[in-house]
Amino acid sequence: MNLTDSLRGIVTVLNTPFTGEDRIDVVGLQKHVTYALGAGVAGFLVPAMASEVGKLSGVERRFVLDTVVDAVDGAVPVIGGASAETGAERVARAVDCMDAGCAGVLVALGYASDMQYEHDLQEVAALAPDFLMVQDWDSEGYGAPVDLIARLFAEVEVFKALKVEVVDAGRKYTEVLAATEGQLHVSGGWAVREMLDGLARGVHAFMPTGMHRCYCEIYRQYTAGNVVEAAALFAKVKPVLDFSNQHLDVSIHFFKQLLHAQGVYATARVREPIMVLTEAQADKAARWVDYAMALEGAV
């Protein structure tokens, strides 16, 4: 699979819907997949941080994977999230992703040293998934060194994709793409706050949560050469990102409320522990939900 050619556009990260009894909402997941496919997404990533993955049991993680892979039915790639606290658990979760039929596996790897990073990457790569996507996550720094990423891309056959979520992501997009001659698939996360910059730098895919119609339309307009139109729509989306990106928990609350209001999820239930929205935040969230629904409806 040539990811740089095939996996382009919006790869949505699915929030995990819960029933009133705190079980996985199968119907909600299925409806979300249908809605996102109708909007034109290029793929799915699940479960990940926005999925409240740390609050899901191993059985629940596998259940979510099976449900999503079955609902997608081969229409687009499903990337299975296998991130975990230990190497042994990462391997176990990666095996689950592969057994469920995911097109690829994502693991978040922290960087302490070249030796540690290469060991952790090779440990999952040895399972031989169709492709391995590494989440270059560093909320305070620059993540793994670019020269190390380029070397591992050249040496590890299944390492074909990098999700960049670091400080100064734009610079890293450019450096990684240059170091790998544009062959390593690069995607942007963090709710794509700098989507237009990423598009200008040649990023292959973006991984937001919710608002699929808006994001897909921005991508379509930009890649069709309608940069002004893409920028105008992104400017309308940006205030929602400014609110939801205050904290991951705020984002989870907000997008679940949006999906509930859209009739995709039966509840907006979240799992503890999670930040409780203040009264002011809750009021703003309700207003931005109305705004986002109108924006999605107009696209």
N, C-alpha and C positions, 0 to 999 in steps of 0.2 A: 504493500500500500504506500503510494507516494503522498504523504500527508500534506506536503506543501502545495500540492495541486488539488487534493480532494477535500480537505477539511478546512474550508475557508468560510468565514462569516461569523455568525453568532452560535456559540456553544453554551447553551443555558445550563446553569447550576440549579438543580431542583431543590426547593425547600421540601422538607418532609412534612406531609400533612398528617395530623392526628385526629382521631375521632374524639367525641366527648368522653370516652372511656380511656383515652390516652393510648389507643392502639394505632398502628399504621392504617391510614385511610386509603385503602386500595383504589376505590372509585376516584378519589381526589387525585391520586397519582396518575391514573389512566386519563382523566379529563385534562390534567395539566399537560401530559404528553401530546394529546390531540390538539390542544390549543396552541402549543408551541410549534408543532409541526405545521399547523395551518398558517402560522405567522412566517414560516420559512427558515426556521433554525437549521444550522448545519450539523448539529450534534447535541449530545447531552453529557453532562458530568454529574455523577451521583454515586455514593453520598460524599459530600465535601463539607467544608466548614459551615456554609449557608444551610446545609441539610441538618445542622445540629448533630453532626456525625459522632461527636464525643458522648452524646447521650443515648446513642443507639447500641443495643446489644449486638453481638456478632450474628445472632439469628435474625435480628431485625435488619441489619445491614444487608444480609444475603436476601432477605425477603424483598427489600426495596429494589435491589439489583434485578432479581427475577421478574418482579412486576414491571419495571421500566423496560427491560430488554424485550419482554413479551409484548408490551404495548407498542413499542417502537417498531417491532417486527421487521427489522432490517432497513427501514426507510433512511436512516442516518446512523452514523456511528454512536455507540454509547461507550463512554470512557468510565471505567469503574474506579472509584476512589478507594485506595488501599492504604492511605496514610494511617500511621499508628505510632505509639510511643516507643515500641521496641522493634528490633529487626525481625524477631520471630513472629510477632503479630503482623507486621507488614507483609511478610511472606504468606502467612495464613490468609490474610485478607485478599492478597493478590491472587492466590489460588482460587478463592471464592469468585473473584471477578472473572477470571478466565473460565471457570466452570459454568458461570452464568451466561457466558456467550458474549461478554463485552469485547468490543473491537480493540480496546487498549486499556492500560492500567496506569493510573496516576498515583505517585507517592510524593509527599512533601518531605524534603531532606534538608535538615539544618546543616550548616557548614561550620566545622571546627578545625579541620585540617584536610589537606588533599587526600591523605591516606584514608581517613575516616569516611569522607564523602564518596570516594571511589568504592570502598568496601560496601557501603550501604546501597549504592546504586547497582553494583555488580550482583549483590545478593538477590535483588528482585529480577534483574536482567537474566540471571541464570535460569529462571522459570520459563524463559522464552515466550513472553506474551507477544501478540502480533505487533504491538509497539508499546514502548514505555514513555510516559510523559512525566517529567520531573517538575514538581512545583518548587520554584526558586523563591521561597517565602522568607522575607526578612523585613519586619516592620520598622527596624531602626537602622538598617545598613544596606549593603549592596549585594548580599547573598554570596553565592559561590563565585570564585574568580572566573573571568571569561576565558582565560587560556585553559583552565581545567575543563570547563564545559566543552570547549572546542575539541580538546584532546579526547575526551570520553565519547563525544559524538563520532569522532573518526574511528575509535577503537571498539565501541560497543554497538553491535549491529541493531539491536532493538531500541536503543535510545534514539528516538526520532523526534521528540517534542519537548518543549520547555514552556512552562507557564510562569511568567515573570510577575512577581509581586514584591518589589523592593523599593527602597528610597531611590529616587531619580530613575524610575523605570524606563523613561524615554531614552536616556543615554544607554542603558543596558540593552534595550531592544536593538539599537543601532550597532552596538559593539558585537553582540552575539550574532546578529545576521551577517555582519561583515566577516567575522571570524570563521563562520561556517558557510560562507558564500551563498547565503540565503537558503541553504538546504535543510537546516534544522528548523522544524516547525515551531514558530514562536507565537504565543498567545498572551493576551493581557487580562488581568483580573482586577480585583479591587473595584468592582462595579464600573469598570471602564471609565473612570473619571476623565481620562485624557484620551478618549477614543479617537478623536480627530488627529491628534498628534501621532498616535499609534498607527493609524491608517497612512499618514504621510510618511512614516518611517518604514512601511512595508510589513507590518505585523499581519500574520495570517488569520488569526481568529481572536475573538473577544468573549469573555465569560462573565456575563452579568447574571442577575437573578430577576425574573419577571420583566414586564414591559417589553415582551418579545416583538410585538408589531413595530414599536418605535425603533428599537435597536436594529432590527432586520431592515427597516426602511432606510435608516441612516447609512447602513453598510451598502445597501443597493444603490442609493443615490450617489454616494461617494465613488464607488467603484465604476459607476456608469459615467463618471466625469462631472456629475452635478454637485460640485463641491459646495456651492453657495446654498443649495437646497438642503444638503446634508447638515451643514453648519447651522442653518436656521432651525431645523428640527432638534438637533442636539442642544441648542441653546434653550429650547423649551423643556427638554429632559433634565438639564443640568440642575435646576433648583431642587428636584426630587432627590438627586444624588447628594447634593449638599446637605439635605436633611437626613437621609438614610445612612450616609457614610460617617455620621458622628461616632458610631461604634457598631461592631458586628451585631450586637444584640438589638440595637435600634433597627438595623437593616432587616433582621429576621422578623421582628415584630411588624415592621411596616409592610414588607412584601407578603407576609401571610395575611395581613388585614386586607391588602389589595386583592389578593387571589380569592379571599372569602367574599369580598364585595363584588367581584366579577362572577361569582357563582361557580368558581373552579374548585375551591375547597369548602367543605361543609362547615368547618370551624377555622378560627385563626389561632388555635391552641398552640402554645409553645411549651417546651419542657424546662423544668427547673434543673439546675440553677440558671437564672437568666436575669439580666437587668430589668427592673420594673420601670416602665415609662412614667415620668412625672406627669402631673396633670397638664402642664403646659405642652410637654412633648406629645401626650395623647391627643390633645386638641389639634396640634399641628399635624400629627399623623393623619387624623380624620380628614382634615382639609386637603392634604397632599394626596390622599387616596382618591378623593373626588376629582382632583385636578388630573391625576394620572389616568383615571378611568376615561375622562373626557378626551385626553390626549390620545390614548390608545384607540378610542372609538372613532377619532377623526382621521386616523392613518388608513 
